[in-house]
Amino acid sequence: MSIKSTAAARIALAASISAFFATTASADLTDQSCEAITDFAYPDLRIESAQYLQDAIIRDVAYPPHCRVLGFLEERTGTDGKAYATGFDLRMPQDWNDRFFFQGGGGTDGSVRNAVGTNTRGNPDTLTLGYAVASTDGGHNFGSRSDASFGLERKALIDYGYNSVELVSLASKALIREAYGRHAKTSYFLGASNGGRQGLQAAMRHPNMFDGIVAGTPIKEQTRGHLATAWSLVVLAEMAPKDDQGRPILSKAFPDADIELILGDITTQCDGLDGLDDGVVDSARLCNYDISTLICDAEKGEDCITPAQATAFSKIHEGPVNSKGEELYAPMPYDGGADFKIWHIGDAEEWPNNGRRARNQSIKMVFRQPGDPNFDPWSFDFDDLAAVENASQFVDAKSPDIDAFVLGGGKLILYHAMGDSGISAIDTTRWFETLLERYGVTETAKFAQFYQLPGLGHGRLGIGPSKFPALEAIVAWVEEGQVPEMQISGGTPERTRPMCPYPTFVTWNPSSENWDCQD
């Protein structure tokens, strides 16, 4: 569909806002004015503390003077008898740049992280740049981020799914207005993993909340993503050595040396697909890896793997299917920087296994509804998806309908690490393709860009470059109309490449002896 230009309307609105700010009194933050915020009246809000921090140092980073507000929204006793609220941390710097920044969460949240404005890797926290920053616990806090029992309580599930970001954003903007005597001119959201999912939920459900959203490696459809969790466990359990009680020990199925051998072979096979044989893969999406070349001709040796290992590795990357062979979740790309061990194997030498998939609890109580704390993912029935579909309405961010966000002038930068072994980059790619189908390639490029990052795992760590100025780019896009043109740097070996918005990809141009973005 075609999205009509709203540039003239936005210019007129910006002019009226500028006039408003020019005539509105601005307040100075002091110890007294910060502490006075504890008396601020707002529906269902309890401010626990408001403290002016002059010399805050967190993890060796010095932050500018700011007012820190800790509060709770919608405190209540849940249907399970537990205490619930949406907790938040809001930090307002003395030298404010008139922008609001929401710091996305991670995992299933469960704690209020320091609202310092966590940025993309290698870039400064936004609190140091003058942003007012908020974070939330997602509507539950039981003292452990791994406690997924909140999923058994319906409102807590909804708060985690999408409601808490809206609650905290609205309250934070009201507190900002109270503290500074003026509203934020622009609002931004930046997060990865669950934070990426929250960003997409905001674009879909709360389209007027943020002017710009940066969503990275999003767990956008984790109900289906956890089918891959169960699939991995079932596949590995079939071939892993067992303890004396018959329980699989996954670390013995894929020793570190074998994982390194496979990942190195992926790089070897797919290196030249980006146009240059240089020992790194910069266009991972072109990689169609053939693991059969590593299978031992006879006994297992250091330079080969067993047929069982090859079959398991391939099945995990191909993704879960039902008894009819129908795909249930997107495949995983083959990438030499994949964090395969962290997600699928772990390093436990005895039961219980400690890979992320093996120790996950949210598959039992959050991403299946109704939740069941006694559910056994090791014996998952891939023909029975009723509980998965029931949970989708609360937690998944999969609709391509972001019409209101687009019409309001919103901008979206989306990225996914191609070596992410926990969340499929292909799934995110397919979602972006639904945007292209809905709005058209030309129109989509006016408000959304998607980047595939090779050589990196879920936490944006790995052999690929990982430093790029996403926040700087989204701000320039929102406030100045500059379409992002970013470079990404870092990696092993260290290098700099242009970031190519999908569907283009980076390739070496021998004529110019440089890197270009090509279709």
N, C-alpha and C positions, 0 to 999 in steps of 0.2 A: 504494500500500500504506500501511498505518497504522503509525506508529512509536510504540511504547509509551513512556510517560513514564518517565524515569530520574531524576527530580528527587530522590526520596528516597534513591536509591543514591548520587547525587553528593553530597548533603548529608552522608551518613554517611561517605563517603570523605573529604570535605573536613575533617570533624571529626577523623578519624584522622590525616590529614596534619598538621593544625594541632598535634595532640598530639605528633606525631613531631618537628616543627620546634621545639616548645617545649622539648624535652628534648635536642636535638642541639646540640652545641657549634658555635659559629660562629667561623670563622677570619678574621683581618684580613689584607688584602692588603698586602704590603710589597715592597720591592726584593728581599729575600732569598727570601720565599715565592714570589714570581713566578718568579724565576730557577730555583728548585728544581723547578718544574714540568717542566723539560727532562728530568728523570729519571723522569717518570711512565710507568709500564708499562701498555701497552694494545696489544691485538693489531694487528699490521701498521701501527703508528704510529711515525713518526719526527718528533720535534719539532725543528725547525731552530733556533728561537729563542724565548725567553720574556723579554720586556723590560717593565719597569715604566716607563710614560710619564707624567711628571708634568705637562708642559705641551705636549700635542700640539695642533698647529694644522694643519688640512688644508683647503685651499681657503678660507682666511680664517675658518674655523670653529674655535673653541677647544673642545676636548673635555676632560672631567674626567679626573683621574688614573685610569689603568687599566692592567691587565696585558694585553699583547698577545702572543698565541701564534701563531706561524706553524708549520704542520706539513704532513705528507704522509701519506696513507693508501694502503696497497696499492701501494707502489712496485714497478714491474716493467718488464721489457722486453716490448714488444708483439710480436705475430706479424709486424708490419712492421719489426721491429728498432728501433723508436723507444722512448724512455723515457717511461713513463706513471706517473701517480699522481693521486690526488685531493687537490689542494692546498687549504688552507683558512687563513683568518684568523679568530681568535677574540679578542674584546676583552671583558675583564671589569672593570667599573668598581669603584673603591674603595667607592663608595656604591651598592650594588646593590639593586634593587627586587624581587628574587626572581623575575624573569621572564627567559625566554630568547627571543631574537628571531632568526629566520633571515632574512637579507637575500637576496632572490631575485636571480638573475642576469639576463643580457641576451644577445640574439643567440644564438650558439652557445657562449657563455662563452669559455674559452680563457685567462683570466687571473684571478688572485685580486684582487678589488676590495677596497678598504679597507672593513673591516667596521665602518662607522660607524652603520649602521642607517638606510639611506636610507628615507625616509618618503614618503607621498603629497605631491604638490606643495604647497609653502607651509607644511608642518609640520616641526617640528624633528627632526633625526636622533635615533634612539632611544637611542644611546649617551649623549647629553646628558640623557636622561630616566631613566637608571639601568638600562637593559636590558643584559644580557650579549648580545653580538651575534656571529654567525658568518656567513661568506660562503665560497663555494667557486669553483674554476675549472671545475667540471663534469667533472673527470677527465682533463683534457688541458691542456697549456700549451706551445705551440710558439713563443711570442714575438709572435704576432699573432692577434688575435681573429677575423680574417677567414680564417684558415687552417682549412679544413674537412676536411682530410685525415684527421683522427681518425676520421671516419665510415667509413673503409676498414678499421678495426680493430674487431672485433665487441665486445669488452669495453669499449673506450673509448666506443663508441656506446651501449651499455647504461648505462654510468656517466653519460654526458650525459643519456640519456633519462629516467632516474629514480633510479639507484642512488647517485649522489654525495650527494644531499641527505640520504638516510638515513644514509650512512656518516658524514658530517660532523656531523649532528645527534646521533647516538649518541655519537661521540667527544667532541663539545663538552659534552654533558650530563655525561659522566664527568669531564671536566676541570673543569667548574664545581663539581661535587661535591668534587673534590680541592682546589680553590682556596678555596672558601668554607666547606667542612665541612657543607654542606647542599645538597639538590637544589633545582632550580628548581621553583617552585610551579605556574607556568603557562608554556606555550610558544606562540609565535606565529610565523606566516610571513607575510611581505608582499613582493610582487613584481609586476612588470608585464612584459608581452611574454613573453620566455622565462621570466621569474620568475612570471608568471601561470600559464603552463603547468606549471611546477614545483609551484606551489601546488595546482593541480587534480590533478596526479599524486600528490601527497602524500595528498590526501583519498581518492583511489582505491586507492593501493597501500600507503600507510603510515598508516593511519587513526588510529593511536594516537600519532603523532609530535607533532602540534600540536593545541592546544585551539581555536585560532582561526586562520583563513586569510583573507587579503585577496589576491585574485587579480585583476589588472587587465589589460585588453586582451590576453588570453592567446593565444599562438600554439598553441592547443589541438589543432589538427589541421593542422599545417603541411605534412604530406605533400600534402594536398589544397590547402592554401593556396599551395603552389608551383605547382600547376596554374594558378592565377591569375597567378603570375609569368610562366610561359611564355606564357600566353594574352595578357597585356599586351604582351610582346615581339613576338609574332607579329602581333597586331592593329596595333600601331604601326609595325612594319616595312613593312607593306603600303602605308602612306600617307605615311610620313616621307620628306623629301628625302634623296637619296643622295649620298655623296661620290664621288670619281672612281674608286673601286674598287667602287662599287655597294653600299656599306654604309650603312644608315639612320642618320641623325643626329637623334635623338629631340627634342632641344631646339628644332629648327627646325620640328617638327611642331606643337608647342604653345608659342608664345612666351609669356612671362610675362603680357603684356597680355591675351591670349586666355583664359588660365587664370583671371585675375582677373575677366574679363568673365563667364565661365561661373559661377564661384562666387558672384559678386554676383547673378546672375540666379536662382540657386537660392534665395538668401535672399529675393529679391523675390517669387518665386512662392510660397514656403512660409511666409512670415512670419506671416500671420494664422491659420495652422492651430492655433496654441497659444491662440487666443482674443484676441490683442492684436496690432495692427499697430504694432510699435515698432522695426522695423529689425533684429530678431534672431529666430532660429528656436529656440524652446525645446522643441519637440516634433518633432525631426527624423524620427522613425520614421513620422510621418504624411505625410511629403513624397513625393509622386509626381511627380517633376520631368519636364517636357516641354522637351527641349532644342531641339526643332524651331523654336521661336519666335525663336531666335538665328541661324538660317541666313540667309545673305545672299541677297537677291533677285537680285543681279547679281554684280558683282565684289566681292572681299574688301575690307571696310572695317574701321575701328577699332571699330565698334559691332556687328559681326556675325562669324560664323565660317563656315567652308566646310562643305559637306555631308560631306566626308571627316572633318573634325574632329568633327562631331556624331555620325557613325556610330561612330567609334573611341571617343569618350568614353562613348557608350551601351553599346557592346559590352563595354568594360572593366568597367563597373558591373554589367552583367547577369551577367558571369562566364563561365567556360569551359564549353563544351559539346563533346560528341563528334560524330561524323559523323551520328548519329541525332537530334541536337538535345537530348540528355539532359544535364541539369545535372550538372556535376562538382564544383562548389564553390559555396558560397552567394554571392549577389549582394552588392554593396557599397551601403550607403545613400547617398542624395544629401544632402550636407551642405555648407553654405557655408563651413565652417571646415576642409575637407578638406586634407590634406597631399599632394595629387595630384602636384605637381611633384617633391617629394622622392622619392617612390616610383617614379613611372612615367617621368619625363622627365629630371630632372637638369639640369645647366647646361653640359655639355661641348659645345663647338662643333665638335669633330672626334671621330673614332673613337679610343678606345672610349667608349661612352656611360657616364655615371656615376650614373644614377638607381639607387636601391637594388635594383630588380629586375634591372637590366642587369648590375650588378657582383656579384651574389650568387653564391657558390660552394657554399653548402650544398645547393642544389638538385641539384648533381651528386653529392655524396658522402655526405650525411647523410640527406636526406629521400627518397632513392631507394636501394634496396638490391637487389642489390649496387651499391655506388657506382662511379662511373666519372668520373675527373677530366677525361676528354675529351668528356663528354656535352655536346651542343649544345642548350640550351633554346630557341634561336631556330628550331629545326626540330622541335619537340616533336610527337609523334604522340599525339593526344588519344584515340585508340582503344586504346592500349596502356598500361594502368595497372598492370601486374604489379609493376614495381619500386617503384611508389608504395605499393601494398598491402603489399609485403614489409617496407617500412620502418615502416609504421604501428604494428606491434606493439611497436616499441622506443621510439618518440618521441611518439606521439599520446596525448592525454588526452581521450577522447571517451565513455567509459562513464558512464551515469547511475547506476551502482551504487556509491553511497557509503554503503551500509547500515551498515558497521562504524563509519565516521566519525560518522554520525548517532547511532547507539546509544551511542557513547562520549561523547556530549554536545558534539561538535564544532560550530563555527559557521563559516559561510562568507559573506563579502561579496565579490561579484563585480561588476565594472564593465567597460564597454567604451566607448571614445570613438567616437561615431557618424561622425566625419570621418576615421577611421582608413582610409587608402587602401592599407595593406599587409595588414591582417588584418580579415576581415569581421566587423563587429559583428552582422550578421544570423546568421552561423554561431554566435557565442557565444549569441545570443538563442535560437536553435533548440536548443542544448544545454540551456539552462536550461529550456526548455519540456519537454524529456524528463524533467527532475527533477519538474516539475509533474505530468506524466503518471504518473510512478512513485510519487510520494508524496502527490499531491493538493495543491491550492493552500494549504489551511489548514495541513497538516502541514509543507509546505516552508517556509512563512513562519516556522516555529519554529526553523529552523536555517540558512536560506539566504536572502539577498536579492541581487537583481541590479539594477544601475542602468545606464541608457543615458545617456551624457554628450554632449549636442549641442555642435557648434561646435569640437570638439577633434580633433586628429590623434593618431597613434599614441603620440607622446611627451607627450600631454596638454597640447600647446601649440596655440593657435589663438584664435579670437574668442570662444569660449564660456567660461563660468566653470569653474575648475579646482581650486579649493581646497575640500577637505572633510575632516573629521576621521575617516578610515576606521579608523585604529588605535585611537583613543580609543573609537570606537563598538564595535569588535570586542571590546576589553577589557571594556567595560561589559556587553556581551552575555554574554560567557563568565563573568565573575566576579560580576556582579550580576543577571544575567537581564534586563537592560534591552534590549528590542528597539530596533534603531537607528532614530532619527528625526533625519536629518542635513539641514543646509543646505549649499548649494554657492555659492561666491561668486567674484567676479573677472570676467574677460572684457572685451570691447570692444563696446559700452559696459559699464562695470562694473555688476554687478547681483548680487542674491542671490535664489536660488530654493530651494524645498524639493526635496530629492532624493526622487523617487517610485520606490518599488520596483516592478519589473515584476510584473504586467502593467499597473499604473497608469501614468499619464503626467501631466506638469505642464500645467496649463491656467489661463488667467486667468478669474477669477470676477467678472463685472461687478457682481454684487449686493454682494459684500463688498469689491470693489476690492482683491482679493488673489489670490495664486497658490495653487491647490489641486492635490491629486493625485486624478485621476479615472480610472475604468475606460474 
